[in-house]
Amino acid sequence: MIMKLRLEAVAGDAEAQYQLGLQSDGTADGAQTSVHWFLKASEQGHVLAQFNLGLIYASGQGVKQDIERAIFWYKKAAEQGYVRAQFNLALLFNSPSAHQNIMQALAWYIKAAEQNHRGAQNNIGLIYITGQGLPRDHRKAISWFEKAANLGDAAAQNNLGMIYSSGKDMPADYPRAISWYGKAAEQGYAGAHYNLGMLFDAGHGVARDPRKAIQWYLNAAQQGHMKAQFNLGVLYEAAEKNVSNAQQAAHWYRKAGEQNHVGACYKLGLCYDHGLGVVENGSSALEWYRKAAAGGHGHAQFQLALRYDAGQDVEQNYAEAMAWYKKAGEQENARAQFNLGLMYAYGHGADLNLNLAHNWLSLALINGMQKASRHLHLVELKMTPAQLEQSAKKVDKTPAKKEPGLTHA
């Protein structure tokens, strides 16, 4: 069979050349051979060979990735009306790269959408709902999402559910949102399971029901949905206090933390700190706090600073403590601001600096740390009028925003 294909390919038969191109063994040499035969067939206008060349150059499988060549060959196939090439070409123009061109993307999506390509219809809806490169238009977005959703596209069904439940561009319509979420959920779409969980969790459009929320979240979490995993942890933590629920909370926090959900990393740190659902382990708590802190979580930054400050589960290091207190303080963590103020006020692990002490203690007081008042007064007694005036200029006297809590993501 292969010998016959080779003879026909060498004789110039485009279909034989294409079929030989499909015979790659997955090696670099095999990829080069595929490119060779796909190129021969493509030059004769073989649409599938052109499309496959686009795939190869776009992915860089077996060859050096070359987006310009991918665009060239996708366009050749797309101009012949091949819908998959039209969609893939639109994806390249829609990607955040040097080749991004939203209007080109939209034009090719529309060509594919006119051939009932559900992914293209959904992506057109996304362009209009997000206002990528053109004014937001939720009516056009809904129209395109509905085209895809009515053809059974789960992502579009979920997107419609999100529009109708958000209440941003029009009044919320929870029955319609639930209907569309349900259609997507029936297809196993993780995002729809998560969104239904959110509705039952918050009691939006339905009676609040943590049990139903847990079940919907679980369906999504088992598919690896990070936010559903975190929210499961939150619900199990808030449920009746028993060993099983604590273990479930820690389990799902770990699942989400392994996907770098910073809130879950912080929560798992707390679990190890206090032995909730896991064996108490300060070193493990430290590592999860560190992961959350690196992701910008203010409470985790504070916990990490405390450990460096006290030398708990890590070698004492005041410079590290101050660095993490500062990061947490910049996120309006009042306890971090207070501790920084004390370090500067009394030269604890830092050079005495009354101005900085006054700045941080003032911020701590503004953010609700009442015991900062006494230390602030003692610092002010030691400061000159000029120092007080200079420090006052650096402190925003307006009420600070409260640090956001760990809400369902």
C-alpha positions in Angstrom: 0.0 0.0 0.0 2.7 2.5 1.0 4.8 1.5 -2.1 1.8 2.2 -4.3 1.2 5.6 -2.6 4.9 6.5 -3.1 4.7 5.7 -6.7 1.5 7.8 -7.2 3.0 10.6 -5.1 6.2 10.7 -7.1 4.1 10.8 -10.2 2.4 13.9 -8.9 -0.9 12.6 -7.4 -1.9 15.2 -4.8 -4.1 12.8 -2.8 -1.3 10.3 -2.6 1.1 13.0 -1.5 -1.4 14.0 1.2 -1.8 10.4 2.4 1.9 10.0 2.6 2.1 13.2 4.7 -0.3 11.5 7.2 2.1 8.6 7.7 4.4 10.5 10.2 5.9 8.2 12.9 6.1 11.1 15.4 9.9 11.7 15.1 11.6 14.8 13.8 12.5 13.0 10.6 8.9 11.8 10.2 7.7 15.4 10.7 10.0 16.7 8.0 8.8 13.9 5.6 5.2 14.9 6.4 6.0 18.6 5.6 7.6 17.5 2.4 4.6 15.6 1.1 2.0 18.0 2.5 3.9 20.8 0.7 3.8 18.9 -2.6 0.1 18.4 -2.3 -0.6 21.9 -1.0 1.1 23.4 -4.0 -1.5 21.6 -6.1 -4.3 23.1 -4.0 -5.1 20.1 -1.8 -7.1 21.8 1.0 -6.5 19.2 3.7 -2.7 19.3 3.1 -2.8 23.0 3.4 -4.7 22.8 6.6 -2.3 20.2 8.0 0.7 22.4 7.1 -1.0 25.2 9.1 -1.4 22.8 12.1 2.2 21.7 12.0 3.7 25.2 11.8 1.2 26.6 14.4 2.1 23.9 16.9 5.8 23.5 16.1 5.4 19.7 16.4 8.5 18.3 14.8 9.5 21.6 13.1 10.3 25.1 14.4 7.1 26.9 15.2 6.4 29.5 12.5 3.2 31.5 12.9 3.6 33.4 9.7 3.7 30.1 7.7 0.8 28.7 9.7 -1.2 31.8 8.8 -0.2 31.5 5.2 -1.3 27.8 4.8 -4.4 28.2 7.0 -5.4 31.1 4.7 -4.9 29.0 1.6 -7.3 26.4 3.0 -9.7 28.9 4.4 -10.0 30.7 1.1 -11.2 27.4 -0.3 -14.0 27.4 2.3 -12.5 24.9 4.7 -14.3 25.7 7.9 -11.6 24.3 10.3 -9.0 26.4 8.6 -11.2 29.5 8.9 -11.7 28.9 12.6 -8.0 28.2 13.3 -7.0 31.2 11.3 -9.3 33.3 13.4 -7.9 31.8 16.6 -4.4 32.9 15.6 -5.6 36.5 14.8 -7.5 36.5 18.1 -4.5 35.4 20.2 -2.5 37.9 22.2 0.6 38.0 20.1 2.3 40.1 17.5 -0.2 38.8 15.0 -3.3 39.8 16.9 -5.8 41.5 14.7 -9.3 41.4 16.1 -11.0 42.6 12.9 -9.3 39.8 10.9 -10.2 37.3 13.6 -13.9 38.5 13.5 -14.0 38.2 9.7 -12.7 34.6 9.7 -14.9 33.6 12.6 -17.9 34.9 10.7 -17.0 32.8 7.7 -16.7 29.8 9.9 -19.9 30.7 11.8 -21.8 30.9 8.5 -21.0 27.3 8.1 -22.5 26.6 11.6 -19.1 26.2 13.3 -20.3 26.4 16.9 -16.9 27.4 18.3 -16.7 30.3 15.9 -20.2 31.5 16.9 -19.3 31.3 20.6 -16.1 33.2 20.1 -17.8 36.0 18.2 -20.1 36.3 21.2 -17.0 36.5 23.4 -15.6 39.3 21.3 -18.8 41.4 21.6 -19.4 40.7 25.3 -15.8 41.7 26.2 -15.4 44.5 23.7 -12.2 43.2 22.2 -11.1 45.9 19.7 -14.7 47.1 19.2 -17.5 48.5 21.3 -19.2 46.0 23.7 -22.6 44.9 22.4 -24.4 42.4 24.7 -27.3 42.0 22.3 -25.0 40.9 19.5 -23.2 38.7 22.0 -26.4 37.0 23.0 -27.4 36.5 19.4 -24.2 34.7 18.6 -24.1 32.7 21.8 -27.7 31.6 21.1 -26.7 30.4 17.6 -24.0 28.2 19.1 -26.0 27.2 22.1 -29.0 26.0 20.0 -26.5 23.8 18.1 -25.5 22.3 21.4 -22.3 24.1 22.2 -21.9 23.8 26.0 -19.5 26.7 26.3 -22.0 29.0 24.6 -24.8 27.7 26.8 -22.7 28.4 29.9 -21.9 31.9 28.6 -25.6 32.6 28.1 -26.2 31.5 31.7 -23.5 33.9 32.9 -25.0 36.8 31.0 -28.5 36.2 32.3 -27.3 35.7 35.9 -24.9 38.6 36.1 -27.4 41.5 35.8 -24.7 43.7 34.3 -26.1 44.7 30.9 -29.8 44.0 31.8 -31.8 42.8 34.7 -30.8 39.4 36.0 -33.0 36.6 34.7 -32.3 33.6 36.9 -34.8 31.1 35.4 -33.3 31.6 32.0 -29.8 31.5 33.4 -30.5 28.2 35.2 -32.0 26.8 32.1 -28.9 27.4 30.0 -26.6 26.3 32.8 -28.6 23.1 33.0 -28.2 22.4 29.3 -24.5 22.8 29.6 -24.3 20.8 32.8 -26.1 17.9 31.1 -23.2 17.8 28.7 -20.8 17.6 31.7 -19.5 21.1 31.2 -17.5 21.9 34.4 -18.0 25.7 34.3 -21.8 25.2 34.3 -21.7 22.9 37.3 -19.6 25.5 39.1 -22.0 28.3 38.2 -25.0 26.3 39.4 -23.1 25.7 42.6 -22.6 29.4 42.9 -26.3 30.1 42.6 -27.3 27.6 45.3 -24.4 28.8 47.4 -25.4 32.4 47.3 -29.2 31.9 47.0 -29.4 33.8 43.8 -32.6 32.9 41.9 -33.1 29.8 44.1 -33.3 29.1 47.8 -29.9 28.9 49.3 -29.0 25.3 49.7 -25.4 24.4 50.7 -26.0 20.7 50.1 -27.0 21.3 46.5 -24.1 23.8 46.1 -21.7 21.1 47.3 -23.1 18.6 44.8 -22.7 21.0 41.9 -19.3 22.1 43.0 -18.3 18.5 43.4 -19.3 17.7 39.8 -17.0 20.6 38.6 -14.2 19.9 41.1 -13.9 16.3 40.1 -13.1 17.6 36.6 -10.3 19.7 38.0 -12.2 23.1 38.2 -10.0 25.1 40.6 -12.5 27.6 41.8 -15.1 24.8 42.5 -12.4 22.9 44.5 -11.7 26.0 46.6 -15.4 26.7 47.2 -15.9 23.1 48.2 -13.2 23.6 50.8 -15.0 26.8 52.1 -18.4 25.0 52.4 -16.9 22.0 54.2 -15.0 24.3 56.5 -18.2 26.2 57.3 -20.3 23.0 57.8 -20.8 21.2 61.0 -17.5 20.9 62.9 -16.4 17.3 62.7 -13.4 15.3 61.5 -14.9 14.3 58.2 -15.8 17.8 57.1 -12.4 19.2 58.2 -10.7 16.5 56.2 -12.8 17.2 53.1 -12.0 20.9 53.5 -8.3 20.3 53.6 -8.5 17.8 50.7 -10.2 20.3 48.4 -8.0 23.2 49.5 -5.0 21.0 48.5 -6.5 20.2 45.1 -7.0 23.9 44.4 -3.7 24.9 46.0 -1.9 22.4 43.7 -3.3 24.6 40.8 -1.9 27.7 42.5 -5.2 29.1 43.9 -3.6 31.5 46.4 -6.6 31.6 48.7 -6.6 27.8 48.9 -2.8 27.8 49.6 -3.4 30.2 52.5 -6.3 28.1 53.8 -4.3 25.0 53.7 -1.6 26.7 55.6 -4.1 27.5 58.3 -5.2 23.8 58.3 -1.6 22.7 59.0 -1.1 25.5 61.5 -4.1 24.4 63.6 -4.4 20.7 62.7 -7.7 21.1 60.9 -8.3 18.0 58.8 -4.6 17.2 58.7 -1.9 16.5 61.2 -0.6 19.7 62.6 2.7 20.5 60.9 4.4 23.9 61.1 6.8 23.3 58.3 3.9 22.4 55.9 2.0 25.4 57.0 5.0 27.6 56.3 5.4 26.2 52.7 1.7 26.8 51.9 1.8 30.3 53.4 4.9 30.9 51.3 3.2 29.8 48.1 0.2 32.0 48.9 2.3 35.0 49.8 4.3 34.7 46.6 0.9 34.9 44.8 0.1 38.2 46.5 -2.2 37.0 49.3 -2.0 39.6 52.1 -2.9 37.4 55.0 -0.4 34.8 53.9 2.3 37.5 53.6 1.5 38.5 57.2 1.7 34.9 58.5 5.0 34.4 56.7 6.3 37.6 58.2 5.3 36.5 61.7 7.3 33.3 61.3 10.5 35.1 60.2 10.0 37.6 63.0 9.6 34.9 65.6 11.9 32.3 64.1 9.0 29.8 64.0 9.6 26.8 61.7 12.3 28.9 60.0 15.5 30.6 60.9 14.8 34.0 62.4 15.3 36.7 59.8 14.2 40.3 60.6 14.9 41.5 57.1 12.6 38.9 55.6 10.0 39.6 58.3 10.0 43.3 57.4 9.9 42.6 53.7 6.7 40.4 54.1 5.2 42.8 56.7 5.6 45.6 54.1 4.0 43.6 51.3 1.0 42.8 53.6 0.9 46.3 54.9 0.7 47.7 51.4 -2.5 45.6 51.1 -3.9 47.4 54.1 -3.3 44.5 56.5 -3.6 46.4 59.8 -1.7 43.8 61.9 1.3 43.9 59.5 1.2 47.8 59.5 1.1 47.7 63.3 4.1 45.3 63.6 6.1 47.3 61.1 5.4 50.4 63.2 6.6 48.7 66.3 9.8 47.5 64.7 10.7 51.0 63.6 9.5 52.6 66.9 11.6 50.4 69.2 14.4 49.3 66.9 13.2 45.7 66.9 15.0 44.0 64.0 15.3 47.4 62.3 17.1 50.7 62.8 15.0 53.1 64.9 13.1 55.4 62.6 10.4 57.6 64.1 9.0 58.8 60.8 8.5 55.3 59.4 7.1 54.2 62.8 4.6 57.1 62.7 3.6 56.3 59.1 2.9 52.6 59.7 1.2 53.0 63.1 -1.0 55.7 61.6 -2.1 53.4 58.8 -2.7 50.6 61.3 -4.9 52.9 63.3 -6.8 54.0 60.2 -7.4 50.4 59.3 -8.9 49.6 62.7 -5.9 48.5 64.9 -6.9 50.5 68.0 -4.0 49.5 70.1 -1.7 51.3 67.7 -3.0 54.5 69.3 -0.9 54.2 72.5 2.3 53.5 70.6 1.6 56.2 68.1 1.2 58.7 71.0 4.6 57.5 72.5 6.3 58.0 69.1 4.8 61.4 68.7 6.2 62.5 72.0 9.7 61.8 70.7 9.2 63.6 67.3 9.9 67.2 66.5 7.1 69.3 64.9 8.9 69.2 61.6 9.1 65.4 61.7 5.4 65.2 62.6 4.5 67.5 59.7 6.6 65.4 57.3 5.1 62.2 58.4 1.5 63.4 58.2 2.0 64.3 54.6 2.8 60.7 53.8 -0.2 59.2 55.4 -3.5 59.1 53.6 -6.0 60.2 56.2 -9.0 59.0 54.3 -10.6 55.7 55.5 -8.8 52.8 53.8 -10.6 50.1 52.1 -11.0 47.0 54.2 -8.8 44.1 53.0 -11.1 41.7 51.1 -11.9 38.4 52.8 -11.8 35.0 51.4 -15.1 35.0 49.4 -16.1 32.4 46.9 -13.9 33.0 43.9 
